[in-house]
């Protein structure tokens, strides 16, 4: 029977959770790097025992940790993130300019085909690549040098490049998202980039339909349909069927379409999951009821999934990287909360159980299906 490994990043360390294919009894190891913010932990799909972790501290800076034995032991690897070329500036909320400055790594994305290659999305918004398993890093500076770069603004969490999606059918194509600049695509392996925000509408902007400036919270893609993208925006659930060239809204009958996380079922490309929260000022579930919403129609109709989730006095949030989906025949859904709970469904969301509680606030969850 297959085994499941959950990689959990929290505000005070990383945890590794394991279970057999039934996904009922969980063991927890950690915390690794206790006291540090672990923004993201992710394993290589080529070498499942190679795991990367982004370790960050306001006092001690940023480290990339790597394990080559499934998280048993860890070693700090290359952490010299230097912006390429003459530093430019980006825009603050008040219209003033601020120099680009490296602050932390938000997201790590190992290559789909090469165990030595990994990408890093950082704050201030830039994309880095390592071809030696994290020992050294080079900026893909065509993104930051885009003609719109000087007008990018930080979102509430900083100007972070938080989403990296690799196209499994085209090694030269990649999608990224920046808060609050929007979504971008490269078709030449990161040399040049184009904004892909047509159809997004953001009422808080002077021009709600502008080319850049949209606060994209997360993007998801099913590997069988790389041209179909799903987005959780600051407000609105959006969909594109032309690789981001145009978007349309699929919020449907959701009670609120504000949230951070969105993901796609492993075997059903039209089945989506979101966790709506009340508003951009009240980051907790509507009416204190924790509900995952599922759409089996690509976002046009939504149903609440609540069996096993708290339905009163629940005021947690689910952050953008804090949901994952396994690829077992009975698809497993996982998410973590800012209250330190990890919830698991072994049947595509119909029923939930608590796999962990009282952890530090969960920042990210990734899942591995192991033989």
C-alpha positions as CSV (number, residue, x, y, z in Angstrom):
1,X,0.0,0.0,0.0
2,X,1.2,3.5,-0.8
3,X,2.4,5.8,2.0
4,X,1.6,9.5,2.4
5,X,4.1,12.1,3.6
6,X,2.9,15.6,4.5
7,X,5.4,18.5,4.6
8,X,4.1,21.2,6.9
9,X,5.7,24.6,7.2
10,X,4.6,26.7,10.2
11,X,5.5,29.9,12.0
12,X,7.7,28.1,14.4
13,X,9.2,25.2,12.5
14,X,8.6,22.4,10.0
15,X,6.8,19.2,10.7
16,X,6.6,15.9,8.7
17,X,3.5,13.9,9.0
18,X,3.2,10.3,7.7
19,X,0.4,7.7,7.3
20,X,-0.4,4.7,5.2
21,X,-2.8,4.8,2.3
22,X,-5.8,4.7,4.6
23,X,-4.8,8.2,5.8
24,X,-6.4,7.6,9.2
25,X,-3.5,7.3,11.7
26,X,-0.8,9.9,11.5
27,X,2.6,10.2,13.1
28,X,4.3,13.6,13.4
29,X,8.0,14.3,13.5
30,X,9.5,17.7,14.3
31,X,9.7,20.5,14.8
32,X,12.6,20.9,12.5
33,X,14.2,24.4,12.8
34,X,12.1,25.2,15.8
35,X,11.3,28.9,16.3
36,X,11.9,29.8,12.7
37,X,9.2,30.7,10.2
38,X,9.2,28.0,7.5
39,X,7.4,29.6,4.6
40,X,7.5,26.5,2.3
41,X,8.6,22.9,2.3
42,X,8.6,20.9,-0.9
43,X,10.1,17.7,-2.3
44,X,11.5,17.0,-5.7
45,X,9.1,14.9,-7.9
46,X,12.2,13.3,-9.4
47,X,13.9,12.3,-6.1
48,X,11.2,12.2,-3.5
49,X,13.7,12.1,-0.6
50,X,15.2,15.4,-1.6
51,X,13.2,18.0,0.3
52,X,13.8,21.8,0.3
53,X,12.7,24.2,3.1
54,X,12.7,28.0,3.2
55,X,13.7,29.0,6.7
56,X,13.2,32.7,7.6
57,X,13.7,34.9,10.6
58,X,13.4,38.7,11.2
59,X,16.5,38.4,13.4
60,X,18.7,35.9,11.5
61,X,17.7,36.3,7.9
62,X,17.0,33.6,5.3
63,X,18.3,30.1,4.9
64,X,17.5,27.3,2.4
65,X,17.7,23.9,4.0
66,X,17.9,20.6,2.0
67,X,17.4,17.0,3.1
68,X,18.4,14.1,0.9
69,X,16.9,11.4,3.2
70,X,13.3,12.3,3.4
71,X,13.7,14.8,6.1
72,X,15.7,12.8,8.6
73,X,18.7,15.1,8.4
74,X,19.1,18.6,6.9
75,X,21.9,20.8,5.7
76,X,21.9,24.5,4.9
77,X,22.8,25.0,1.2
78,X,23.4,28.1,-0.9
79,X,21.7,31.2,0.5
80,X,23.4,34.0,-1.6
81,X,20.4,35.5,-3.3
82,X,21.7,38.6,-5.2
83,X,19.6,40.6,-7.6
84,X,21.1,40.6,-11.0
85,X,22.4,43.9,-12.4
86,X,21.8,47.5,-11.3
87,X,19.1,47.7,-8.7
88,X,15.9,49.5,-9.8
89,X,12.9,50.6,-7.7
90,X,9.3,49.7,-7.2
91,X,6.4,51.6,-6.1
92,X,5.0,51.9,-2.5
93,X,1.3,52.4,-1.7
94,X,1.8,56.1,-1.3
95,X,3.4,56.5,-4.8
96,X,7.0,56.8,-3.6
97,X,9.7,54.7,-4.9
98,X,11.7,52.1,-3.0
99,X,14.8,50.1,-4.0
100,X,14.4,46.4,-4.6
101,X,15.6,44.4,-1.5
102,X,15.8,40.7,-0.9
103,X,13.9,39.7,2.2
104,X,12.8,36.1,2.2
105,X,11.9,33.1,0.0
106,X,8.1,32.5,-0.1
107,X,7.9,29.5,-2.4
108,X,10.2,26.7,-3.7
109,X,9.4,24.8,-6.8
110,X,11.6,21.8,-7.8
111,X,11.8,20.9,-11.4
112,X,9.5,18.2,-12.8
113,X,12.3,16.5,-14.7
114,X,15.7,17.3,-13.1
115,X,16.5,16.5,-9.5
116,X,19.2,19.2,-9.4
117,X,17.0,22.1,-10.5
118,X,14.8,24.2,-8.2
119,X,13.1,27.6,-8.5
120,X,12.6,30.1,-5.7
121,X,10.0,32.9,-5.6
122,X,11.2,35.7,-3.2
123,X,10.2,39.0,-1.7
124,X,10.8,41.6,-3.1
125,X,9.2,40.0,-6.2
126,X,11.9,38.1,-8.1
127,X,12.4,34.6,-9.4
128,X,15.6,32.6,-8.8
129,X,16.9,29.3,-10.3
130,X,19.4,26.8,-8.9
131,X,20.9,24.1,-11.2
132,X,22.9,22.4,-8.4
133,X,20.2,21.4,-5.8
134,X,20.2,24.8,-4.1
135,X,24.0,25.3,-3.7
136,X,23.9,28.5,-5.8
137,X,21.2,30.7,-7.2
138,X,20.9,33.0,-10.2
139,X,18.1,35.5,-10.8
140,X,15.9,35.1,-13.9
141,X,16.0,38.9,-14.1
142,X,13.9,39.2,-17.2
143,X,10.9,39.2,-14.8
144,X,11.9,42.0,-12.5
145,X,13.2,44.0,-15.4
146,X,9.8,43.9,-17.1
147,X,8.7,47.3,-18.3
148,X,5.9,47.4,-15.7
149,X,8.2,46.5,-12.7
150,X,8.6,50.0,-11.4
151,X,4.8,50.2,-10.9
152,X,4.5,46.9,-8.9
153,X,3.3,47.5,-5.3
154,X,3.5,45.3,-2.2
155,X,0.4,43.6,-0.9
156,X,-0.5,43.4,2.8
157,X,2.1,40.6,3.2
158,X,4.8,42.2,1.2
159,X,5.7,42.2,-2.5
160,X,6.0,38.5,-2.7
161,X,6.4,36.1,-5.6
162,X,4.3,33.3,-4.0
163,X,3.2,31.0,-6.9
164,X,5.3,29.1,-9.4
165,X,3.7,26.7,-11.8
166,X,5.7,24.6,-14.3
167,X,4.0,23.4,-17.4
168,X,4.4,19.6,-17.6
169,X,4.1,19.6,-21.4
170,X,6.3,22.5,-22.2
171,X,9.6,23.0,-20.3
172,X,9.9,26.6,-21.5
173,X,6.6,27.7,-20.1
174,X,6.1,28.8,-16.5
175,X,3.5,30.8,-14.7
176,X,4.1,33.0,-11.6
177,X,2.0,35.3,-9.4
178,X,3.0,38.3,-7.5
179,X,1.1,40.2,-4.8
180,X,0.3,42.8,-5.8
181,X,1.3,42.9,-9.4
182,X,-0.6,40.1,-10.9
183,X,0.1,36.9,-12.9
184,X,2.9,36.5,-15.6
185,X,3.9,33.9,-18.1
186,X,7.1,33.0,-19.8
187,X,7.3,30.9,-23.0
188,X,11.1,31.0,-23.2
189,X,12.3,29.5,-20.0
190,X,12.3,32.8,-18.1
191,X,14.2,35.1,-20.4
192,X,11.1,37.2,-21.1
193,X,7.7,37.6,-19.5
194,X,4.2,38.9,-20.3
195,X,1.5,40.0,-17.9
196,X,-1.5,37.7,-18.1
197,X,-4.2,39.7,-16.3
198,X,-6.8,40.5,-19.0
199,X,-10.3,40.0,-17.6
200,X,-9.2,40.6,-14.0
201,X,-11.1,43.5,-12.3
202,X,-9.9,45.0,-9.0
203,X,-12.1,47.8,-7.7
204,X,-9.5,49.1,-5.3
205,X,-7.2,50.2,-8.2
206,X,-7.5,53.6,-10.0
207,X,-8.0,51.6,-13.2
208,X,-9.8,48.4,-12.2
209,X,-8.9,46.8,-15.5
210,X,-5.2,47.7,-15.6
211,X,-2.6,45.5,-17.0
212,X,-0.8,45.1,-13.7
213,X,-1.5,45.8,-10.0
214,X,-4.0,43.0,-9.3
215,X,-3.6,41.2,-6.0
216,X,-3.5,37.5,-7.1
217,X,-3.6,35.2,-4.0
218,X,-3.0,31.8,-5.7
219,X,-3.2,30.0,-9.0
220,X,-3.7,26.2,-9.6
221,X,-3.5,24.0,-12.6
222,X,-4.3,20.4,-13.4
223,X,-1.3,18.8,-15.2
224,X,-3.5,17.1,-17.7
225,X,-4.9,20.6,-18.8
226,X,-1.9,23.0,-18.7
227,X,-3.9,25.7,-20.5
228,X,-6.6,25.8,-17.9
229,X,-5.7,27.9,-14.9
230,X,-7.8,28.7,-11.8
231,X,-7.2,31.7,-9.6
232,X,-8.1,32.9,-6.2
233,X,-7.9,36.7,-6.4
234,X,-8.2,39.2,-3.6
235,X,-11.8,39.0,-4.5
236,X,-13.2,36.7,-7.2
237,X,-12.5,33.1,-8.3
238,X,-11.2,33.3,-11.9
239,X,-10.6,30.8,-14.7
240,X,-8.6,30.9,-17.9
241,X,-8.7,28.3,-20.7
242,X,-6.0,29.9,-22.8
243,X,-2.9,29.8,-20.6
244,X,-3.8,33.1,-18.9
245,X,-4.4,35.2,-22.0
246,X,-7.9,35.9,-20.8
247,X,-9.8,35.3,-17.5
248,X,-13.5,35.1,-16.6
249,X,-15.1,34.8,-13.2
250,X,-16.4,31.5,-11.8
251,X,-17.4,32.5,-8.3
252,X,-20.8,31.1,-8.9
253,X,-22.9,30.7,-5.7
254,X,-20.1,31.0,-3.2
255,X,-21.3,33.0,-0.1
256,X,-18.1,35.0,-0.3
257,X,-15.3,34.8,-2.9
258,X,-12.5,36.2,-0.8
259,X,-9.9,33.8,0.2
260,X,-6.3,32.7,-0.3
261,X,-6.1,29.1,-1.4
262,X,-7.4,27.2,-4.5
263,X,-6.6,23.7,-5.7
264,X,-7.7,21.1,-8.3
265,X,-8.7,17.5,-7.8
266,X,-6.0,15.0,-8.9
267,X,-8.2,13.0,-11.3
268,X,-11.0,15.5,-12.2
269,X,-9.7,18.6,-13.9
270,X,-13.1,20.4,-13.5
271,X,-13.3,19.8,-9.7
272,X,-12.0,22.7,-7.6
273,X,-11.5,23.5,-3.9
274,X,-11.5,26.8,-2.1
275,X,-11.8,28.0,1.5
276,X,-13.8,31.3,1.5
277,X,-13.2,33.7,4.4
278,X,-15.4,36.7,5.3
279,X,-13.5,39.7,3.8
280,X,-10.2,41.4,3.2
281,X,-10.4,42.9,6.6
282,X,-11.8,39.9,8.5
283,X,-9.7,36.9,7.7
284,X,-11.8,34.2,9.2
285,X,-14.7,32.0,8.0
286,X,-18.1,33.4,7.5
287,X,-20.3,33.0,10.6
288,X,-17.5,31.1,12.4
289,X,-18.1,28.0,10.3
290,X,-15.0,26.4,8.6
291,X,-16.2,25.3,5.2
292,X,-14.3,24.0,2.2
293,X,-16.3,24.6,-1.0
294,X,-16.1,22.2,-3.9
295,X,-17.1,22.7,-7.5
296,X,-17.5,19.8,-9.9
297,X,-18.3,22.2,-12.8
298,X,-15.1,24.1,-13.2
299,X,-16.3,26.8,-10.8
300,X,-19.8,27.5,-11.9
301,X,-21.6,25.8,-9.0
302,X,-20.2,25.2,-5.5
303,X,-21.2,23.0,-2.6
304,X,-20.0,23.3,1.1
305,X,-18.0,20.4,2.5
306,X,-18.4,20.5,6.3
307,X,-18.6,16.9,7.6
308,X,-15.9,16.7,10.3
309,X,-15.1,20.5,10.3
310,X,-16.0,22.9,13.1
311,X,-19.2,24.7,12.5
312,X,-19.2,27.2,15.3
313,X,-16.8,29.5,16.9
314,X,-14.0,28.9,14.4
315,X,-12.0,32.0,13.4
316,X,-8.9,30.6,11.7
317,X,-7.6,31.3,8.2
318,X,-6.2,29.0,5.5
319,X,-3.2,30.6,3.7
320,X,-2.3,30.4,0.0
321,X,0.1,27.5,0.2
322,X,-1.7,25.6,2.9
323,X,-3.7,23.1,0.8
324,X,-2.5,20.0,-1.0
325,X,-4.0,17.1,-2.9
326,X,-2.6,13.6,-3.3
327,X,-2.9,11.4,-6.3
328,X,-4.2,8.2,-4.8
329,X,-7.2,6.6,-6.4
330,X,-9.4,7.9,-3.7
331,X,-8.2,11.4,-3.8
332,X,-6.9,12.9,-0.5
333,X,-7.3,16.6,0.3
334,X,-5.2,18.3,3.0
335,X,-5.2,21.8,4.5
336,X,-3.8,23.6,7.5
337,X,-5.0,26.6,9.4
338,X,-3.6,29.6,11.3
339,X,-4.9,27.9,14.4
340,X,-2.5,25.0,14.0
341,X,-4.9,22.3,12.8
342,X,-4.3,20.0,9.9
343,X,-7.4,18.5,8.3
344,X,-7.5,15.5,6.0
345,X,-10.1,14.0,3.8
346,X,-9.5,10.6,2.1
347,X,-12.6,10.8,-0.1
348,X,-12.2,14.1,-2.1
349,X,-13.7,16.2,0.7
350,X,-16.8,14.4,1.6
351,X,-15.6,13.6,5.1
352,X,-12.8,15.3,7.2
353,X,-10.7,14.3,10.2
354,X,-8.2,16.2,12.3
355,X,-4.8,14.8,11.6
356,X,-3.0,17.3,13.9
357,X,-3.9,20.1,16.2
358,X,-2.1,22.6,18.4
359,X,0.7,23.1,15.9
360,X,2.0,26.6,15.3
361,X,0.1,28.6,12.6
362,X,0.4,26.6,9.3
363,X,2.0,28.5,6.4
364,X,2.2,25.7,3.9
365,X,1.4,22.1,3.2
366,X,2.7,19.8,0.5
367,X,1.9,16.1,0.0
368,X,3.9,13.2,-1.4
369,X,2.4,9.8,-2.4
370,X,5.2,7.3,-1.8
371,X,5.4,3.6,-2.8
